[in-house]
Amino acid sequence: MLNVPAKPEIQKRVMFTPRYRQYVLGILVVVYVFNFIDRQILAILLEPIRQDLSLTDTQLGFLSGVAFAIFYAILGIPIARLADRYSRVTIISLSLAAWSVMTAVCGFALNFWQLMLGRIGVAVGEAGSGPASHSLISDYFPAEKRASAMGIYALGVPIGTLIGLLAGGWIVHYFDWRTAFIVVGLPGVILAVIVRMSVKEPPRGNSVAGATQMAPATLMEAMSYLWARPSFGHIVIAVALHAFVSYGYNGWLPAFFSRSYQMSSAEIGSWLAPMIGIFAGLGTFSGGYISDYFATRDRRWYVWVPGITLAVSVPFFVLAFMAEDKYTTLALLIVPLYFNYVYLGPTFAMVQGLAEIRIRAMASAILLFVISLIGLGLGPFLVGVLSDYLKPAYGEESLRIALLLTFLFNIWSAVHYYLAGRTLREDLDSNPDKDRIL
């Protein structure tokens, strides 16, 4: 248990109407959509950028992964500490404005280094959004509805990817990749103003009966508390391994269809955008509800559901990338696209459930730190390195082989979800706030 004040002051709860809670959740979803539009649009623009700036796959992988992930991960924790102390709404709105401006700045890059600096700027901005949003949702929604709320919030991932692919594909088809960055970046500044003006900052622990005003924890206190729970460590490792797969193939999927099937950017965006939006969206949305339903019988379903779905996705991925024509590949991707997004709601909810109230933003930041370094940082980069390494033997098909090898990490991820289930109930019960938040 973390060190807390000897006589904490009882926190006065603020009651929000169901309609307003849904409004807040909805606007946080929109913020997350913008987050992933600006983060993932680079995927659909990789080929035109490669041709225009004469870049290698390794350089493109560095831009997609390492350059972004290092700053996103490192800054996430100190910003989360601010979110546990100060206004989360202000932090979200300032972060949104910053990454939106820097996305537009990427459109003016003339070489690799300038584009890299622009992507670093996007990463710095986006580092402040996730942990603060998770903490807000936990104060607006009680524990029994939290996985469902987190699942709805996580819809920002597939919806943002959908819009990024569709908008980027068609804009670059009619204009160029520079225009695409500018067009998708600037509207976020307007949304930042709306967030700041319309979202209310709730008291910390507002969804908890009898919550007290507590001093924020130090980083070492939070780390010590969380890593003393074995299930938290296994969840973090499981998500990081899956992120390695998902960021790896999401970052290179448009380039794969361009090289292996000679599809145009507009065609790729028109196919992948609705597929990801519909099937990944269904997986994200249903994952929280399915987990909440089964968890009424056994809370271990919060980690069993993600583990099972990730393991089942692997054979479908392998068959899809071994197919010889684009339509077979697209059809076979439907099942794994659904299964690979089920984990979001239950995983985010469990991280919040395992954490004491005053370290919720920090807990999410630690999770996102590991995800970013291993998944976002190494996934796209190592796929690009492997593709360059295999190119002398396989030519343009080297990217196909590189992607095939990454999908096996989902099995490793599923193993850690299983291991998390072995101690999950005990770790949840060891939370001193368990009588009020679990």
C-alpha positions in Angstrom: 0.0 0.0 0.0 1.2 3.5 -0.8 2.0 6.0 2.0 -1.0 8.3 2.5 -1.7 11.2 4.8 -2.6 10.1 8.4 -6.0 12.0 8.3 -7.1 12.3 4.7 -9.9 14.7 4.1 -13.2 13.2 2.8 -13.8 14.1 -0.8 -17.0 15.8 -1.7 -18.6 13.9 -4.7 -20.0 15.8 -7.7 -23.0 14.1 -9.4 -23.0 14.3 -13.2 -26.1 13.5 -15.2 -25.9 10.3 -17.4 -26.2 12.5 -20.5 -23.3 14.7 -19.5 -21.1 11.6 -18.6 -21.9 10.3 -22.1 -21.0 13.7 -23.6 -17.6 13.7 -21.8 -16.9 10.1 -22.9 -17.9 11.0 -26.5 -15.7 14.1 -26.7 -12.7 12.1 -25.2 -13.4 9.5 -28.0 -13.2 12.3 -30.6 -9.9 13.5 -29.0 -8.6 9.9 -29.3 -9.8 9.7 -32.9 -7.7 12.8 -33.7 -4.8 11.2 -31.8 -4.8 8.2 -34.1 -5.5 10.1 -37.2 -2.4 12.2 -36.7 -0.3 9.2 -35.5 -1.3 6.7 -38.1 -1.7 8.8 -41.2 2.0 8.3 -41.9 1.3 4.7 -42.8 -0.7 5.6 -45.9 1.9 8.2 -46.9 5.0 6.0 -46.6 5.2 5.1 -50.2 4.8 8.6 -51.7 7.2 9.9 -49.0 9.8 7.2 -49.8 9.6 8.1 -53.5 9.7 11.9 -52.9 12.5 12.0 -50.3 14.3 8.8 -51.5 14.2 7.1 -48.2 14.9 3.5 -47.2 12.5 1.1 -45.4 14.8 1.4 -42.3 14.4 5.2 -42.4 10.7 4.9 -42.8 10.5 2.4 -40.0 12.4 4.8 -37.8 10.0 7.6 -38.6 7.0 5.4 -37.9 8.4 3.9 -34.7 11.5 4.9 -32.9 11.5 8.7 -33.5 7.9 8.9 -32.3 8.0 6.3 -29.5 11.0 7.4 -27.6 9.6 10.9 -26.9 6.0 9.7 -26.5 7.1 7.1 -23.9 9.6 9.2 -22.0 7.4 12.3 -21.7 4.3 10.3 -20.9 5.3 9.6 -17.3 6.2 13.2 -16.2 3.0 14.5 -17.9 1.0 11.8 -16.1 2.4 13.0 -12.8 1.1 16.5 -13.7 -2.2 14.9 -14.5 -2.4 13.3 -11.0 -1.8 16.8 -9.5 -3.4 19.4 -11.8 -6.3 19.8 -14.2 -6.5 16.8 -16.6 -8.8 18.7 -18.9 -6.2 21.5 -19.4 -3.5 18.9 -20.1 -5.6 17.1 -22.7 -6.6 20.3 -24.5 -3.0 21.7 -24.6 -1.6 18.3 -25.7 -4.2 18.1 -28.5 -3.4 21.6 -29.8 0.3 20.8 -29.8 0.2 17.6 -31.7 -2.3 19.0 -34.2 0.0 21.9 -35.1 3.1 19.6 -35.3 1.2 17.2 -37.7 0.6 20.2 -40.0 4.3 21.2 -39.7 5.2 17.7 -41.1 3.7 18.8 -44.4 6.5 21.3 -44.8 9.4 18.9 -44.3 12.0 18.9 -47.1 14.1 15.9 -45.9 14.3 13.0 -43.5 15.6 15.1 -40.6 12.9 17.8 -40.8 10.2 15.1 -41.0 11.7 13.4 -38.0 11.6 16.6 -36.0 8.0 17.1 -37.0 7.1 13.5 -35.9 8.9 14.1 -32.6 6.7 17.2 -32.1 3.6 15.1 -32.6 4.9 12.5 -30.1 5.5 15.2 -27.5 1.9 16.5 -27.8 0.3 13.0 -27.8 2.2 11.9 -24.7 -0.2 14.0 -22.5 -3.5 12.7 -23.7 -3.9 9.0 -22.9 -3.1 8.9 -19.1 -5.2 12.0 -18.4 -8.1 10.6 -20.4 -8.0 7.3 -18.6 -8.0 9.0 -15.2 -10.9 11.2 -16.2 -13.0 8.3 -17.3 -12.3 6.5 -14.1 -13.7 9.4 -12.2 -16.8 9.7 -14.4 -17.7 6.0 -14.5 -17.9 3.4 -11.6 -15.9 0.2 -11.7 -18.8 -2.0 -12.9 -19.1 0.2 -16.0 -15.5 1.0 -16.5 -14.4 -1.7 -19.0 -17.4 -0.8 -21.2 -16.5 2.9 -21.0 -12.9 2.2 -21.8 -14.0 0.0 -24.7 -16.0 2.9 -26.1 -13.1 5.3 -25.5 -10.8 2.9 -27.3 -13.0 3.2 -30.4 -10.7 6.1 -31.2 -8.1 3.7 -32.3 -10.0 2.0 -35.2 -12.0 5.2 -36.1 -8.9 7.3 -36.2 -7.1 4.7 -38.2 -10.1 4.5 -40.6 -10.2 8.3 -41.1 -6.4 8.6 -41.4 -6.2 5.9 -44.1 -9.2 7.1 -46.0 -8.4 10.8 -45.9 -4.7 10.3 -46.4 -5.3 7.9 -49.3 -7.6 10.2 -51.2 -5.8 13.5 -50.4 -2.5 12.1 -51.6 -4.3 10.7 -54.7 -5.6 14.2 -55.7 -2.9 16.4 -54.2 0.2 15.2 -52.3 1.4 13.9 -49.0 2.3 17.3 -47.7 -1.3 18.5 -48.2 -2.5 15.4 -46.3 -0.5 16.3 -43.2 -1.8 19.9 -43.2 -5.4 19.0 -43.8 -5.7 16.4 -41.0 -3.6 18.4 -38.5 -5.2 21.8 -38.2 -8.8 20.9 -37.2 -7.4 19.5 -33.9 -6.7 23.1 -32.7 -10.5 23.9 -32.8 -11.3 20.7 -31.0 -8.8 21.6 -28.2 -10.7 24.8 -27.6 -14.0 22.9 -27.4 -12.5 20.4 -24.9 -11.2 23.2 -22.6 -14.5 25.1 -22.6 -17.0 22.2 -22.3 -15.5 19.4 -20.2 -15.6 19.8 -16.4 -12.8 18.6 -14.1 -14.2 16.1 -11.6 -12.7 15.6 -8.1 -10.3 12.7 -8.0 -12.0 9.5 -7.0 -15.4 11.0 -7.8 -16.9 7.7 -8.8 -15.8 6.2 -5.5 -18.1 6.3 -2.4 -16.2 7.8 0.5 -13.1 8.8 -1.5 -10.6 11.0 0.3 -8.3 13.8 -0.9 -4.9 12.2 -1.2 -1.4 13.5 -1.9 -0.1 12.4 -5.3 2.4 9.5 -5.2 6.0 9.7 -6.3 7.1 7.8 -9.3 9.0 5.3 -7.2 6.0 4.7 -4.9 3.8 4.1 -7.9 6.3 1.8 -9.5 6.9 -0.2 -6.3 3.1 -0.6 -5.7 2.3 -1.7 -9.2 5.1 -4.1 -9.8 4.4 -5.8 -6.5 1.2 -7.0 -8.3 2.4 -9.9 -10.6 -0.7 -9.6 -12.8 0.1 -6.0 -13.6 3.5 -7.0 -14.9 2.1 -9.8 -17.0 -0.6 -7.4 -18.4 2.1 -4.8 -19.4 4.3 -7.5 -21.1 1.3 -9.0 -22.9 0.1 -5.6 -24.2 3.7 -4.6 -25.2 4.1 -7.8 -27.2 0.8 -7.4 -29.0 1.6 -3.7 -29.6 4.8 -4.9 -31.4 2.5 -6.9 -33.7 -0.2 -4.3 -34.2 2.0 -1.3 -34.7 4.2 -3.3 -37.0 1.5 -4.4 -39.4 -0.6 -1.3 -39.2 2.4 0.8 -40.0 3.3 -1.2 -43.1 0.0 -2.6 -44.3 -0.6 0.1 -46.9 3.0 -0.3 -48.2 2.5 -4.1 -48.4 -0.6 -3.8 -50.6 1.1 -1.2 -52.7 4.2 -3.3 -53.4 2.7 -6.8 -53.5 -0.6 -6.0 -55.3 0.2 -2.7 -57.0 -2.8 -1.0 -55.4 -2.9 2.8 -55.5 -3.1 4.9 -52.3 -6.8 5.8 -52.9 -7.7 2.1 -53.5 -5.8 1.0 -50.4 -7.5 3.6 -48.3 -10.9 2.7 -49.7 -10.5 -0.9 -48.8 -8.6 -0.8 -45.5 -10.4 2.2 -43.9 -13.9 0.6 -43.8 -12.5 -2.8 -42.8 -10.5 -1.4 -39.9 -13.4 1.0 -38.9 -16.0 -1.7 -38.9 -14.3 -4.9 -37.7 -11.6 -3.4 -35.5 -14.3 -1.0 -34.2 -16.6 -4.0 -33.4 -13.8 -5.7 -31.6 -13.0 -2.6 -29.5 -16.6 -1.9 -28.7 -17.6 -5.5 -27.8 -14.4 -6.3 -25.9 -15.4 -4.2 -22.9 -19.0 -5.4 -22.8 -18.0 -9.1 -23.2 -15.4 -8.8 -20.5 -17.8 -7.0 -18.1 -20.5 -9.7 -18.7 -18.3 -12.7 -18.0 -16.4 -11.0 -15.2 -19.6 -11.1 -13.1 -18.8 -14.8 -12.8 -15.0 -14.6 -12.6 -12.9 -11.5 -12.8 -10.1 -13.4 -14.6 -12.2 -13.1 -17.8 -10.8 -9.5 -18.0 -7.5 -11.1 -19.0 -8.7 -14.4 -20.5 -10.8 -12.7 -23.2 -7.8 -10.7 -24.6 -5.5 -13.8 -24.4 -7.9 -16.1 -26.2 -8.7 -13.7 -29.0 -5.1 -12.8 -29.7 -4.1 -16.5 -29.9 -7.0 -17.2 -32.3 -6.0 -14.3 -34.6 -2.6 -15.8 -35.5 -3.6 -18.5 -38.0 -5.9 -16.1 -39.8 -3.0 -13.6 -40.1 -0.7 -16.2 -41.5 -3.2 -17.4 -44.1 -4.0 -13.8 -45.1 -0.4 -13.0 -45.8 0.3 -16.2 -47.6 -2.5 -15.6 -50.1 -1.7 -14.8 -53.7 -4.3 -12.3 -54.5 -5.5 -9.1 -52.8 -9.1 -10.0 -52.4 -8.3 -13.3 -50.5 -5.9 -11.4 -48.3 -8.5 -8.7 -47.5 -11.2 -11.3 -46.7 -8.9 -13.3 -44.4 -8.0 -10.1 -42.5 -11.5 -9.6 -41.3 -11.3 -12.1 -38.4 -7.9 -11.0 -37.0 -8.8 -7.3 -37.3 -11.7 -8.0 -35.0 -9.8 -10.1 -32.5 -6.8 -7.8 -32.3 -8.8 -5.0 -30.8 -10.8 -6.8 -28.2 -8.1 -6.4 -25.6 -8.3 -2.6 -25.3 -11.3 -2.1 -23.0 -10.6 -4.9 -20.5 -6.9 -4.2 -20.3 -7.3 -0.4 -19.6 -9.9 -1.2 -17.0 -7.8 -3.7 -15.2 -4.8 -1.3 -15.1 -7.2 1.3 -13.4 -8.6 -1.4 -11.1 -5.2 -2.6 -9.9 -4.1 1.0 -9.2 -4.9 3.1 -6.1 -7.0 6.1 -6.9 -4.1 8.6 -6.7 -1.9 6.8 -9.2 -4.4 6.0 -11.9 -2.8 8.4 -14.5 0.6 7.2 -13.5 -0.4 3.5 -13.9 -1.7 4.2 -17.5 1.5 6.2 -18.3 3.7 3.2 -17.2 1.6 0.9 -19.4 1.8 3.3 -22.3 5.6 3.8 -21.7 6.3 0.1 -22.2 3.8 -0.2 -25.1 5.4 2.7 -26.8 9.0 1.6 -26.5 8.4 -2.1 -27.5 5.4 -1.8 -29.7 5.4 1.6 -31.3 9.1 2.0 -31.2 10.4 -1.4 -32.3 7.4 -2.8 -34.2 7.5 -0.6 -37.4 11.3 -0.1 -37.1 12.2 -3.8 -37.0 9.8 -4.7 -39.7 11.5 -2.1 -41.9 15.0 -3.4 -40.9 13.9 -7.0 -41.6 12.4 -6.0 -44.9 15.6 -4.3 -46.0 17.6 -7.4 -44.9 15.4 -9.8 -46.9 15.1 -7.6 -50.0 18.1 -9.1 -51.8 16.5 -12.5 -51.6 12.8 -11.7 -51.9 12.7 -8.3 -53.7 9.5 -6.4 -53.1 8.0 -9.4 -51.4 10.5 -9.0 -48.5 7.9 -6.9 -46.7 5.4 -9.8 -46.8 7.9 -12.1 -45.2 8.8 -9.6 -42.5 5.2 -9.1 -41.6 4.5 -12.8 -41.4 7.2 -13.3 -38.8 5.8 -10.6 -36.5 2.4 -12.2 -36.0 3.9 -15.0 -33.9 4.4 -12.5 -31.1 0.6 -12.6 -30.5 1.0 -16.2 -29.1 3.7 -15.0 -26.7 1.3 -12.2 -25.7 -1.5 -14.6 -25.0 0.7 -16.6 -22.7 1.3 -13.6 -20.5 -2.5 -12.8 -20.3 -2.9 -16.4 -19.1 -0.2 -15.9 -16.5 -1.9 -12.6 -15.4 -5.0 -14.5 -14.6 -3.2 -16.7 -12.1 -2.9 -13.8 -9.6 -5.4 -11.3 -10.9 -8.1 -11.9 -8.2 -5.5 -11.7 -5.4 -3.9 -8.6 -6.8 -7.3 -6.8 -7.2 -8.2 -7.8 -3.6 -4.9 -6.4 -2.3 -5.9 -2.9 -3.5 -6.8 -0.9 -0.3 -9.6 0.8 -2.3 -11.1 -2.5 -3.3 -14.3 -2.1 -1.3 -15.1 1.1 -3.2 -13.7 0.7 -6.7 -13.8 -3.0 -7.5 
